[in-house]
């Protein structure tokens, strides 16, 4: 069984920056990067 797609640390950091520092909404970032809500919120908690 696959664990899912892996993302580089730089990708995660950039996604979080877009919501925290650049003022994009979570929905905008999710749609642009093609990731799920749960994943982005998880990254935000651990950044």
C-alpha positions in Angstrom: 0.0 0.0 0.0 1.3 3.5 -0.9 1.7 6.2 1.7 0.7 8.9 -0.8 2.6 11.6 -2.5 5.7 13.1 -0.8 6.4 16.8 -1.0 9.9 18.4 -0.6 10.4 20.5 2.5 10.8 23.7 0.3 7.4 23.1 -1.3 5.8 22.8 2.2 7.5 26.0 3.4 6.4 27.9 0.4 2.8 26.8 0.6 2.6 27.9 4.3 4.3 31.2 3.5 1.6 31.9 0.9 -1.1 31.7 3.5 0.8 33.3 6.4 2.9 36.0 4.9 1.6 36.7 1.4 -2.1 37.0 2.3 -3.5 34.3 0.0 -6.5 32.4 1.3 -6.1 28.7 2.1 -8.6 27.9 -0.7 -6.5 29.8 -3.3 -3.3 28.0 -2.3 -5.0 24.6 -2.3 -6.4 25.1 -5.7 -3.2 26.5 -7.2 -0.9 23.8 -5.7 -3.4 20.9 -6.0 -3.1 19.7 -2.4 -5.8 18.8 0.1 -7.0 21.0 3.0 -5.9 18.5 5.7 -2.3 18.5 4.4 -1.9 22.2 4.3 -3.3 22.7 7.8 -1.0 20.0 9.0 2.0 21.8 7.5 0.9 25.0 9.1 0.7 23.4 12.5 4.3 22.2 12.3 5.9 25.2 10.6 
